[in-house]
Amino acid sequence: MKAFVLRSFGTPETLALEDIEIPTPGAGEVLVKVRATSVQPYDWHMMRGEPYVARLMGDGPGRRRPKITILGADVAGQVEAVGPGVEGLRPGDEVYGMPKQGGFAEYACVAVSDLAPKPAGLSFEQAAAVPLAALTALLALRDDGRIEAGQRVLVNGASGGVGTFAVQLAKAFGAEVTAVCGPRNTGLVRSLGADEVIDRTKEDFTRGGRRFDLLVDTAGGRPVSACRRTLVRGGAYVIVGGPGGRWFSPIGHYVSALATDPFVSQRTAITNVIRSTETRNNLLTLTGLIEEGRVRPVIDSCHPFHEIPSALAYQERGHAAGKVVITV
Ligand SMILES: NC(=O)c1ccc[n+]([C@@H]2O[C@H](COP(=O)([O-])OP(=O)(O)OC[C@H]3O[C@@H](n4cnc5c(N)ncnc54)[C@H](OP(=O)(O)O)[C@@H]3O)[C@@H](O)[C@H]2O)c1
């Protein structure tokens, strides 16, 4: 099968298009014929091995060499074969989910615990835009943010892959949503249901005097103390991401937020979708919301398979409106 393989850390050009063996599904896994995948910051963090401090972490990119040699954390496609012990799935079934290795390839093995039936009515490309970004938004709001109906929620980075889902999910949970994004995307974010939209180039959301119950921060860029000032006493500051850096960022930002957490009246949480053990159940929750028409994937652009390196370079610039998707 054709796959973009990462043999050493580096730029998008490091990914080499190779012919390799189709993987064999292990116990509890299925082999998926990949029809679409997506690119996201997780891919280029793993590709570059940055920030370097992440190489010391168990779920990091690896110390000297990439641990994940075929990137692409989202797939949508058809079951080609099932591994030992798999029940309830058959060749031809349409699924979507998160492989540990392999969306940038024609086939990928995915644990049954990390996939679900593809939502009815979504194309493979639309389905591939969902898993990692939407699961992250769900965890940030529901589990880390403990969102409740009627709360005032601020989403910073509302136009990105995670942010476009966070705005819609927060509305689905019954919150009043203020969304922060760049000037090109204010109309898009409003169309997703945001009650108020702040153009980040015109207004600093930490200085407006508004107070929120929950801040979900996917973009970073503002000091921890300023973010906390936007929250009511007892509010929650949920950090999802922030600007990448070579050595520490965004992990340095997480550490400083956690280190000061015991001394402030707000609660701090760091979302980590990779460590989640509830991927299948959470995908089923998302499927329900998508099929009810309450959440939809926003696709910035769709690229053919051979353009994966340039799609990654484009995504890395940080201004895609929604998800960057690949047809395989
Ligand atoms: N913790 C986890 O489990 C987890 C999971 C997924 C993602 N993440 C992280 O979450 C972050 C967002 O991921 P994503 O997939 O949504 O990325 P993305 O699609 O690239 O979105 C980035 C967002 O940042 C905004 N932005 C760009 N430059 C900015 C600036 N200078 N100031 C403020 N906002 C700026 C962009 O909006 P405009 O262009 O409209 O300004 C866009 O909304 C990344 O850091 C990623 O690594 C973490």
The ligand as an ORCA input file, in Angstrom:
! r2SCAN-3c Opt
* xyz 0 1
  N      -4.942     18.927     24.395
  C      -5.390     18.153     23.416
  O      -5.755     16.986     23.619
  C      -5.441     18.751     22.053
  C      -6.170     18.149     21.024
  C      -6.269     18.808     19.806
  C      -5.599     19.999     19.614
  N      -4.852     20.510     20.606
  C      -4.156     21.797     20.445
  O      -5.160     22.806     20.362
  C      -4.712     23.846     19.531
  C      -5.758     24.120     18.466
  O      -5.888     22.970     17.636
  P      -6.728     23.114     16.296
  O      -6.765     21.787     15.644
  O      -7.991     23.824     16.559
  O      -5.760     24.097     15.469
  P      -6.101     25.037     14.239
  O      -7.201     24.413     13.439
  O      -4.823     25.332     13.558
  O      -6.716     26.369     14.899
  C      -5.889     27.340     15.454
  C      -6.729     28.523     15.934
  O      -5.867     29.500     16.491
  C      -6.262     30.795     16.001
  N      -5.085     31.651     15.957
  C      -4.073     31.621     15.045
  N      -3.147     32.565     15.344
  C      -3.589     33.184     16.477
  C      -3.086     34.236     17.286
  N      -1.934     34.854     16.990
  N      -3.805     34.601     18.369
  C      -4.978     33.999     18.681
  N      -5.516     33.006     17.940
  C      -4.820     32.592     16.863
  C      -6.862     30.541     14.658
  O      -7.889     31.470     14.361
  P      -7.826     32.693     13.350
  O      -6.977     32.323     12.173
  O      -9.272     32.957     13.026
  O      -7.247     33.751     14.192
  C      -7.526     29.194     14.868
  O      -8.815     29.379     15.406
  C      -3.340     23.426     19.025
  O      -2.369     24.005     19.863
  C      -3.340     21.922     19.191
  O      -2.041     21.379     19.353
  C      -4.758     19.927     21.822
*
